[in-house]
Amino acid sequence: MAVRGLVPAAILCLLVMTSCASSPRPDLAEAYFSLGNAYYEEGDFSRAVGAYTQALRFSPHTPRIEYNLARTYIRTGEYDRAEALLEGLLERDPVNTMVLSTLAYLFICKGDPDTAEDFYRRALELSPGDVTILYNLARLRMEEGDVSAALAYAGEAYEISPEKKEVLLLYAILRLETAPTDEEAVTLGETALSSYPKDPYLLRALARAYEAAQRYADALTLLSTLTSVNPEDPDAFFLRARLRLLYAGEVKEGLDDLRKACELGFSDRERAEELLSSPFLVPVDEVKGILEEHDLLPEGMLPQE
């Protein structure tokens, strides 16, 4: 049954009850807490804040109410209010890993990955082997470009819970990024692909591995899926253009992809130079013309006459 139809009736009931209520009232706190949870599940975070606030009125300083209110403040972007609540909870319960992890997520939302990592590390010290914390640390390090540290965290998480699909996905991507020619990494990537056939990170990483193994048709299939998933991504079209022009023998299609990549805003001169300098490139003049048209000719290279 949908929650939305039940909420108005619950509000009416609560209004009648609270009109003659005196603090504290655990029964009313529980009713408002349940109402806040219902609003949260619906995605109505503004009303959830109101309900949780009312719950605290009838049961002040109740940890689970404060925690849910803090989570809701994160969703509404009221980060300072969320932080104040979570810091208060942590002061009363300094070994609560759930609060520590939520503070870590809060600081990710605030654009402070270093502080976020500190909180995740504190949580991991208290709960070694916690797969969720390990996974979040791996994601954080990956997004910061520290692939080796991310791989270490993801590897530990995968060793503990290889059945978790999201852990396998992240571990496979990182393995492919660090060792694209490793057969075990490719097998992990193919296994993850069965559950995540449209994940752009996995498609890129596995396509590179297939190219390294000279499985060009398989790589092209993945890159075609990638351009379908991300039709406005210039890098996806450049990757497919490169494969078509250098290895697949699809010159016309490759030139079309290169034009599309440039039109979408591809601007990596270093990779453009790498393409032009490849001994496997046949239509050099055509590629040079497209790059010249979009001001992507490498420095020192003469334009076409």
C-alpha positions as YAML, in Angstrom:
chain: A
units: angstrom
residues:
- id: 1
  name: MET
  ca: [0.00, 0.00, 0.00]
- id: 2
  name: ALA
  ca: [1.30, 3.48, -0.86]
- id: 3
  name: VAL
  ca: [2.39, 5.61, 2.07]
- id: 4
  name: ARG
  ca: [1.11, 8.85, 0.56]
- id: 5
  name: GLY
  ca: [-2.55, 7.96, 1.10]
- id: 6
  name: LEU
  ca: [-1.96, 7.24, 4.78]
- id: 7
  name: VAL
  ca: [-0.07, 10.40, 5.68]
- id: 8
  name: PRO
  ca: [-2.96, 12.95, 5.73]
- id: 9
  name: ALA
  ca: [-5.00, 10.74, 8.06]
- id: 10
  name: ALA
  ca: [-1.99, 10.37, 10.35]
- id: 11
  name: ILE
  ca: [-1.55, 14.15, 10.47]
- id: 12
  name: LEU
  ca: [-5.20, 14.70, 11.41]
- id: 13
  name: CYS
  ca: [-4.92, 12.15, 14.20]
- id: 14
  name: LEU
  ca: [-1.73, 13.76, 15.52]
- id: 15
  name: LEU
  ca: [-3.23, 17.25, 15.45]
- id: 16
  name: VAL
  ca: [-6.11, 16.09, 17.62]
- id: 17
  name: MET
  ca: [-3.71, 14.37, 20.03]
- id: 18
  name: THR
  ca: [-1.24, 17.23, 20.31]
- id: 19
  name: SER
  ca: [-3.91, 19.87, 20.92]
- id: 20
  name: CYS
  ca: [-4.17, 18.67, 24.48]
- id: 21
  name: ALA
  ca: [-0.68, 17.20, 24.89]
- id: 22
  name: SER
  ca: [1.96, 18.07, 27.47]
- id: 23
  name: SER
  ca: [5.68, 17.33, 27.19]
- id: 24
  name: PRO
  ca: [7.15, 14.80, 27.36]
- id: 25
  name: ARG
  ca: [4.90, 12.35, 25.51]
- id: 26
  name: PRO
  ca: [6.74, 9.23, 24.26]
- id: 27
  name: ASP
  ca: [3.62, 8.03, 22.47]
- id: 28
  name: LEU
  ca: [3.36, 11.23, 20.43]
- id: 29
  name: ALA
  ca: [7.10, 11.25, 19.82]
- id: 30
  name: GLU
  ca: [6.82, 7.75, 18.37]
- id: 31
  name: ALA
  ca: [3.86, 8.75, 16.21]
- id: 32
  name: TYR
  ca: [5.68, 11.77, 14.78]
- id: 33
  name: PHE
  ca: [8.84, 9.70, 14.35]
- id: 34
  name: SER
  ca: [6.90, 7.15, 12.27]
- id: 35
  name: LEU
  ca: [5.34, 9.97, 10.27]
- id: 36
  name: GLY
  ca: [8.78, 11.45, 9.61]
- id: 37
  name: ASN
  ca: [10.00, 8.06, 8.41]
- id: 38
  name: ALA
  ca: [7.02, 7.82, 6.05]
- id: 39
  name: TYR
  ca: [7.73, 11.27, 4.62]
- id: 40
  name: TYR
  ca: [11.42, 10.41, 4.26]
- id: 41
  name: GLU
  ca: [10.63, 7.24, 2.32]
- id: 42
  name: GLU
  ca: [8.38, 9.28, 0.03]
- id: 43
  name: GLY
  ca: [11.18, 11.75, -0.59]
- id: 44
  name: ASP
  ca: [9.22, 14.57, 1.05]
- id: 45
  name: PHE
  ca: [12.18, 15.74, 3.11]
- id: 46
  name: SER
  ca: [10.75, 19.12, 4.11]
- id: 47
  name: ARG
  ca: [7.76, 17.51, 5.82]
- id: 48
  name: ALA
  ca: [10.01, 14.83, 7.28]
- id: 49
  name: VAL
  ca: [12.03, 17.57, 8.99]
- id: 50
  name: GLY
  ca: [8.83, 18.98, 10.46]
- id: 51
  name: ALA
  ca: [7.70, 15.60, 11.76]
- id: 52
  name: TYR
  ca: [11.05, 14.71, 13.29]
- id: 53
  name: THR
  ca: [11.23, 18.16, 14.91]
- id: 54
  name: GLN
  ca: [7.84, 17.58, 16.48]
- id: 55
  name: ALA
  ca: [8.97, 14.15, 17.68]
- id: 56
  name: LEU
  ca: [11.90, 15.76, 19.46]
- id: 57
  name: ARG
  ca: [9.54, 18.23, 21.08]
- id: 58
  name: PHE
  ca: [7.82, 15.34, 22.85]
- id: 59
  name: SER
  ca: [10.99, 13.30, 23.44]
- id: 60
  name: PRO
  ca: [14.03, 15.62, 23.56]
- id: 61
  name: HIS
  ca: [17.54, 14.30, 22.90]
- id: 62
  name: THR
  ca: [16.35, 10.91, 21.64]
- id: 63
  name: PRO
  ca: [19.27, 9.55, 19.56]
- id: 64
  name: ARG
  ca: [17.33, 7.75, 16.83]
- id: 65
  name: ILE
  ca: [15.12, 10.80, 16.22]
- id: 66
  name: GLU
  ca: [18.11, 13.15, 16.14]
- id: 67
  name: TYR
  ca: [19.94, 10.78, 13.82]
- id: 68
  name: ASN
  ca: [17.07, 10.57, 11.33]
- id: 69
  name: LEU
  ca: [16.63, 14.33, 11.47]
- id: 70
  name: ALA
  ca: [20.34, 14.76, 10.73]
- id: 71
  name: ARG
  ca: [20.09, 12.41, 7.73]
- id: 72
  name: THR
  ca: [17.13, 14.43, 6.47]
- id: 73
  name: TYR
  ca: [19.01, 17.71, 6.88]
- id: 74
  name: ILE
  ca: [21.73, 16.23, 4.65]
- id: 75
  name: ARG
  ca: [19.11, 15.51, 2.00]
- id: 76
  name: THR
  ca: [17.80, 19.09, 2.20]
- id: 77
  name: GLY
  ca: [21.31, 20.54, 2.05]
- id: 78
  name: GLU
  ca: [21.19, 21.96, 5.58]
- id: 79
  name: TYR
  ca: [24.66, 20.67, 6.35]
- id: 80
  name: ASP
  ca: [25.44, 22.80, 9.40]
- id: 81
  name: ARG
  ca: [22.30, 21.63, 11.18]
- id: 82
  name: ALA
  ca: [23.09, 18.02, 10.29]
- id: 83
  name: GLU
  ca: [26.65, 18.39, 11.57]
- id: 84
  name: ALA
  ca: [25.51, 19.90, 14.87]
- id: 85
  name: LEU
  ca: [23.16, 16.98, 15.52]
- id: 86
  name: LEU
  ca: [25.68, 14.34, 14.51]
- id: 87
  name: GLU
  ca: [28.48, 15.89, 16.56]
- id: 88
  name: GLY
  ca: [26.15, 15.92, 19.56]
- id: 89
  name: LEU
  ca: [25.36, 12.26, 19.03]
- id: 90
  name: LEU
  ca: [29.04, 11.42, 18.68]
- id: 91
  name: GLU
  ca: [29.89, 13.28, 21.88]
- id: 92
  name: ARG
  ca: [27.42, 11.07, 23.75]
- id: 93
  name: ASP
  ca: [28.42, 7.89, 21.91]
- id: 94
  name: PRO
  ca: [31.98, 8.24, 20.51]
- id: 95
  name: VAL
  ca: [32.16, 4.62, 19.29]
- id: 96
  name: ASN
  ca: [29.01, 4.72, 17.17]
- id: 97
  name: THR
  ca: [30.24, 3.70, 13.70]
- id: 98
  name: MET
  ca: [26.91, 4.59, 12.07]
- id: 99
  name: VAL
  ca: [27.23, 8.19, 13.25]
- id: 100
  name: LEU
  ca: [30.89, 8.31, 12.19]
- id: 101
  name: SER
  ca: [30.03, 7.00, 8.72]
- id: 102
  name: THR
  ca: [27.18, 9.48, 8.35]
- id: 103
  name: LEU
  ca: [29.53, 12.31, 9.32]
- id: 104
  name: ALA
  ca: [31.91, 11.04, 6.65]
- id: 105
  name: TYR
  ca: [29.12, 11.17, 4.06]
- id: 106
  name: LEU
  ca: [28.16, 14.64, 5.25]
- id: 107
  name: PHE
  ca: [31.69, 15.92, 4.61]
- id: 108
  name: ILE
  ca: [31.69, 14.33, 1.16]
- id: 109
  name: CYS
  ca: [28.53, 16.33, 0.46]
- id: 110
  name: LYS
  ca: [30.30, 19.44, 1.79]
- id: 111
  name: GLY
  ca: [33.22, 18.87, -0.58]
- id: 112
  name: ASP
  ca: [35.73, 17.96, 2.14]
- id: 113
  name: PRO
  ca: [37.01, 14.45, 1.24]
- id: 114
  name: ASP
  ca: [39.94, 14.61, 3.67]
- id: 115
  name: THR
  ca: [37.70, 15.06, 6.71]
- id: 116
  name: ALA
  ca: [35.33, 12.44, 5.30]
- id: 117
  name: GLU
  ca: [38.19, 9.95, 5.10]
- id: 118
  name: ASP
  ca: [39.19, 10.71, 8.70]
- id: 119
  name: PHE
  ca: [35.71, 9.79, 9.90]
- id: 120
  name: TYR
  ca: [35.62, 6.62, 7.78]
- id: 121
  name: ARG
  ca: [39.02, 5.58, 9.17]
- id: 122
  name: ARG
  ca: [37.81, 6.14, 12.73]
- id: 123
  name: ALA
  ca: [34.78, 3.98, 12.00]
- id: 124
  name: LEU
  ca: [36.96, 1.27, 10.47]
- id: 125
  name: GLU
  ca: [39.22, 1.21, 13.52]
- id: 126
  name: LEU
  ca: [36.15, 0.51, 15.64]
- id: 127
  name: SER
  ca: [34.73, -2.03, 13.21]
- id: 128
  name: PRO
  ca: [37.57, -3.75, 11.28]
- id: 129
  name: GLY
  ca: [36.34, -5.66, 8.28]
- id: 130
  name: ASP
  ca: [33.12, -3.67, 7.93]
- id: 131
  name: VAL
  ca: [32.41, -4.13, 4.22]
- id: 132
  name: THR
  ca: [30.31, -0.99, 3.87]
- id: 133
  name: ILE
  ca: [33.03, 1.21, 5.38]
- id: 134
  name: LEU
  ca: [35.71, -0.47, 3.25]
- id: 135
  name: TYR
  ca: [33.59, 0.03, 0.14]
- id: 136
  name: ASN
  ca: [33.00, 3.70, 0.92]
- id: 137
  name: LEU
  ca: [36.70, 4.27, 1.55]
- id: 138
  name: ALA
  ca: [37.50, 2.60, -1.78]
- id: 139
  name: ARG
  ca: [35.00, 4.82, -3.59]
- id: 140
  name: LEU
  ca: [36.39, 7.91, -1.90]
- id: 141
  name: ARG
  ca: [40.02, 7.09, -2.78]
- id: 142
  name: MET
  ca: [39.01, 6.20, -6.34]
- id: 143
  name: GLU
  ca: [37.27, 9.55, -6.80]
- id: 144
  name: GLU
  ca: [40.37, 11.28, -5.43]
- id: 145
  name: GLY
  ca: [42.53, 9.47, -8.02]
- id: 146
  name: ASP
  ca: [44.36, 7.23, -5.56]
- id: 147
  name: VAL
  ca: [43.77, 3.97, -7.40]
- id: 148
  name: SER
  ca: [46.25, 1.86, -5.40]
- id: 149
  name: ALA
  ca: [44.67, 2.76, -2.05]
- id: 150
  name: ALA
  ca: [41.20, 2.30, -3.51]
- id: 151
  name: LEU
  ca: [42.18, -1.15, -4.78]
- id: 152
  name: ALA
  ca: [43.47, -2.16, -1.35]
- id: 153
  name: TYR
  ca: [40.18, -1.23, 0.33]
- id: 154
  name: ALA
  ca: [38.06, -2.78, -2.41]
- id: 155
  name: GLY
  ca: [40.14, -5.95, -2.38]
- id: 156
  name: GLU
  ca: [39.63, -6.38, 1.34]
- id: 157
  name: ALA
  ca: [35.89, -5.80, 0.96]
- id: 158
  name: TYR
  ca: [35.71, -8.32, -1.90]
- id: 159
  name: GLU
  ca: [37.64, -10.92, 0.09]
- id: 160
  name: ILE
  ca: [35.10, -10.62, 2.91]
- id: 161
  name: SER
  ca: [31.93, -10.40, 0.78]
- id: 162
  name: PRO
  ca: [32.53, -11.54, -2.81]
- id: 163
  name: GLU
  ca: [28.78, -12.06, -3.23]
- id: 164
  name: LYS
  ca: [27.99, -8.34, -2.96]
- id: 165
  name: LYS
  ca: [27.47, -7.13, -6.52]
- id: 166
  name: GLU
  ca: [28.43, -3.51, -5.86]
- id: 167
  name: VAL
  ca: [31.67, -4.62, -4.21]
- id: 168
  name: LEU
  ca: [32.49, -6.87, -7.18]
- id: 169
  name: LEU
  ca: [31.79, -4.01, -9.59]
- id: 170
  name: LEU
  ca: [34.15, -1.59, -7.87]
- id: 171
  name: TYR
  ca: [36.85, -4.22, -7.36]
- id: 172
  name: ALA
  ca: [36.64, -5.32, -11.01]
- id: 173
  name: ILE
  ca: [36.94, -1.75, -12.30]
- id: 174
  name: LEU
  ca: [39.98, -1.08, -10.11]
- id: 175
  name: ARG
  ca: [41.63, -4.35, -11.07]
- id: 176
  name: LEU
  ca: [41.12, -3.56, -14.75]
- id: 177
  name: GLU
  ca: [42.44, -0.03, -14.28]
- id: 178
  name: THR
  ca: [45.67, -1.30, -12.70]
- id: 179
  name: ALA
  ca: [46.18, -4.50, -14.71]
- id: 180
  name: PRO
  ca: [44.12, -4.54, -17.93]
- id: 181
  name: THR
  ca: [46.01, -7.56, -19.30]
- id: 182
  name: ASP
  ca: [45.40, -9.67, -16.19]
- id: 183
  name: GLU
  ca: [43.08, -12.55, -17.11]
- id: 184
  name: GLU
  ca: [41.60, -12.68, -13.61]
- id: 185
  name: ALA
  ca: [40.78, -8.98, -13.81]
- id: 186
  name: VAL
  ca: [39.05, -9.53, -17.15]
- id: 187
  name: THR
  ca: [37.04, -12.42, -15.70]
- id: 188
  name: LEU
  ca: [35.99, -10.25, -12.77]
- id: 189
  name: GLY
  ca: [34.95, -7.51, -15.18]
- id: 190
  name: GLU
  ca: [32.91, -9.89, -17.31]
- id: 191
  name: THR
  ca: [31.18, -11.25, -14.21]
- id: 192
  name: ALA
  ca: [30.34, -7.72, -13.05]
- id: 193
  name: LEU
  ca: [29.09, -6.83, -16.54]
- id: 194
  name: SER
  ca: [26.32, -9.43, -16.25]
- id: 195
  name: SER
  ca: [24.85, -7.41, -13.36]
- id: 196
  name: TYR
  ca: [25.86, -3.93, -14.56]
- id: 197
  name: PRO
  ca: [25.71, -4.03, -18.38]
- id: 198
  name: LYS
  ca: [25.52, -0.24, -18.71]
- id: 199
  name: ASP
  ca: [27.96, 0.96, -16.07]
- id: 200
  name: PRO
  ca: [30.16, 3.51, -17.90]
- id: 201
  name: TYR
  ca: [33.26, 2.96, -15.74]
- id: 202
  name: LEU
  ca: [33.13, -0.79, -16.25]
- id: 203
  name: LEU
  ca: [32.47, -0.46, -19.99]
- id: 204
  name: ARG
  ca: [35.52, 1.77, -20.41]
- id: 205
  name: ALA
  ca: [37.82, -0.38, -18.30]
- id: 206
  name: LEU
  ca: [36.78, -3.66, -19.89]
- id: 207
  name: ALA
  ca: [36.97, -2.21, -23.40]
- id: 208
  name: ARG
  ca: [40.57, -1.17, -22.74]
- id: 209
  name: ALA
  ca: [41.33, -4.68, -21.50]
- id: 210
  name: TYR
  ca: [39.80, -6.21, -24.63]
- id: 211
  name: GLU
  ca: [41.83, -3.85, -26.82]
- id: 212
  name: ALA
  ca: [45.02, -4.86, -24.98]
- id: 213
  name: ALA
  ca: [44.13, -8.49, -25.67]
- id: 214
  name: GLN
  ca: [43.42, -7.64, -29.34]
- id: 215
  name: ARG
  ca: [39.77, -8.54, -28.88]
- id: 216
  name: TYR
  ca: [38.77, -5.57, -31.01]
- id: 217
  name: ALA
  ca: [35.25, -6.71, -31.90]
- id: 218
  name: ASP
  ca: [34.41, -7.22, -28.22]
- id: 219
  name: ALA
  ca: [35.90, -3.83, -27.32]
- id: 220
  name: LEU
  ca: [33.89, -2.16, -30.07]
- id: 221
  name: THR
  ca: [30.68, -3.75, -28.78]
- id: 222
  name: LEU
  ca: [31.30, -2.32, -25.32]
- id: 223
  name: LEU
  ca: [32.16, 1.13, -26.66]
- id: 224
  name: SER
  ca: [29.00, 1.14, -28.76]
- id: 225
  name: THR
  ca: [27.04, 0.43, -25.58]
- id: 226
  name: LEU
  ca: [28.94, 3.24, -23.88]
- id: 227
  name: THR
  ca: [28.00, 5.79, -26.58]
- id: 228
  name: SER
  ca: [24.40, 4.64, -26.29]
- id: 229
  name: VAL
  ca: [24.43, 5.05, -22.50]
- id: 230
  name: ASN
  ca: [26.22, 8.43, -22.69]
- id: 231
  name: PRO
  ca: [25.25, 9.99, -26.03]
- id: 232
  name: GLU
  ca: [26.62, 13.40, -24.98]
- id: 233
  name: ASP
  ca: [30.00, 12.12, -23.75]
- id: 234
  name: PRO
  ca: [32.79, 13.23, -26.13]
- id: 235
  name: ASP
  ca: [35.29, 10.82, -24.59]
- id: 236
  name: ALA
  ca: [33.07, 7.82, -25.36]
- id: 237
  name: PHE
  ca: [32.94, 8.76, -29.04]
- id: 238
  name: PHE
  ca: [36.68, 9.44, -29.18]
- id: 239
  name: LEU
  ca: [37.41, 6.00, -27.70]
- id: 240
  name: ARG
  ca: [35.25, 4.35, -30.33]
- id: 241
  name: ALA
  ca: [36.71, 6.51, -33.10]
- id: 242
  name: ARG
  ca: [40.22, 5.52, -32.08]
- id: 243
  name: LEU
  ca: [39.38, 1.81, -32.06]
- id: 244
  name: ARG
  ca: [37.63, 1.98, -35.41]
- id: 245
  name: LEU
  ca: [40.39, 3.97, -37.09]
- id: 246
  name: LEU
  ca: [43.37, 2.05, -35.70]
- id: 247
  name: TYR
  ca: [42.24, -1.55, -35.42]
- id: 248
  name: ALA
  ca: [38.73, -2.29, -36.69]
- id: 249
  name: GLY
  ca: [39.20, -1.00, -40.24]
- id: 250
  name: GLU
  ca: [35.99, 1.02, -40.06]
- id: 251
  name: VAL
  ca: [37.36, 4.24, -41.50]
- id: 252
  name: LYS
  ca: [34.13, 6.05, -42.37]
- id: 253
  name: GLU
  ca: [32.49, 5.19, -39.06]
- id: 254
  name: GLY
  ca: [35.67, 6.14, -37.20]
- id: 255
  name: LEU
  ca: [35.86, 9.54, -38.87]
- id: 256
  name: ASP
  ca: [32.18, 10.12, -38.07]
- id: 257
  name: ASP
  ca: [32.83, 9.27, -34.41]
- id: 258
  name: LEU
  ca: [35.83, 11.60, -34.32]
- id: 259
  name: ARG
  ca: [33.73, 14.47, -35.71]
- id: 260
  name: LYS
  ca: [31.03, 13.72, -33.16]
- id: 261
  name: ALA
  ca: [33.56, 13.68, -30.31]
- id: 262
  name: CYS
  ca: [34.94, 17.07, -31.38]
- id: 263
  name: GLU
  ca: [31.47, 18.55, -31.80]
- id: 264
  name: LEU
  ca: [30.60, 17.42, -28.28]
- id: 265
  name: GLY
  ca: [33.66, 19.18, -26.89]
- id: 266
  name: PHE
  ca: [36.55, 16.72, -26.94]
- id: 267
  name: SER
  ca: [39.65, 18.78, -26.13]
- id: 268
  name: ASP
  ca: [42.50, 16.43, -25.14]
- id: 269
  name: ARG
  ca: [45.40, 17.48, -27.40]
- id: 270
  name: GLU
  ca: [47.71, 14.83, -25.98]
- id: 271
  name: ARG
  ca: [45.39, 11.99, -26.96]
- id: 272
  name: ALA
  ca: [44.74, 13.63, -30.32]
- id: 273
  name: GLU
  ca: [48.49, 13.68, -30.94]
- id: 274
  name: GLU
  ca: [48.73, 10.03, -29.88]
- id: 275
  name: LEU
  ca: [46.06, 9.13, -32.44]
- id: 276
  name: LEU
  ca: [47.77, 11.07, -35.22]
- id: 277
  name: SER
  ca: [51.17, 9.57, -34.48]
- id: 278
  name: SER
  ca: [49.98, 5.96, -34.46]
- id: 279
  name: PRO
  ca: [51.56, 3.83, -37.20]
- id: 280
  name: PHE
  ca: [48.21, 2.06, -37.57]
- id: 281
  name: LEU
  ca: [46.35, 5.21, -38.63]
- id: 282
  name: VAL
  ca: [45.55, 5.15, -42.34]
- id: 283
  name: PRO
  ca: [43.41, 8.25, -43.03]
- id: 284
  name: VAL
  ca: [45.98, 10.65, -41.59]
- id: 285
  name: ASP
  ca: [44.94, 13.64, -43.69]
- id: 286
  name: GLU
  ca: [41.25, 13.21, -42.90]
- id: 287
  name: VAL
  ca: [41.93, 12.95, -39.17]
- id: 288
  name: LYS
  ca: [44.26, 15.94, -39.31]
- id: 289
  name: GLY
  ca: [41.56, 17.93, -41.09]
- id: 290
  name: ILE
  ca: [38.94, 17.16, -38.43]
- id: 291
  name: LEU
  ca: [41.33, 18.06, -35.61]
- id: 292
  name: GLU
  ca: [42.40, 21.25, -37.38]
- id: 293
  name: GLU
  ca: [38.76, 22.26, -37.81]
- id: 294
  name: HIS
  ca: [38.31, 22.04, -34.03]
- id: 295
  name: ASP
  ca: [41.67, 23.61, -33.12]
- id: 296
  name: LEU
  ca: [43.06, 20.32, -31.83]
- id: 297
  name: LEU
  ca: [46.19, 19.94, -33.96]
- id: 298
  name: PRO
  ca: [49.21, 19.25, -31.73]
- id: 299
  name: GLU
  ca: [51.70, 22.08, -31.36]
- id: 300
  name: GLY
  ca: [54.27, 22.15, -34.14]
- id: 301
  name: MET
  ca: [52.14, 20.15, -36.54]
- id: 302
  name: LEU
  ca: [51.47, 21.97, -39.77]
- id: 303
  name: PRO
  ca: [47.83, 22.37, -40.83]
- id: 304
  name: GLN
  ca: [46.64, 21.00, -44.12]
- id: 305
  name: GLU
  ca: [47.32, 23.10, -47.17]
...
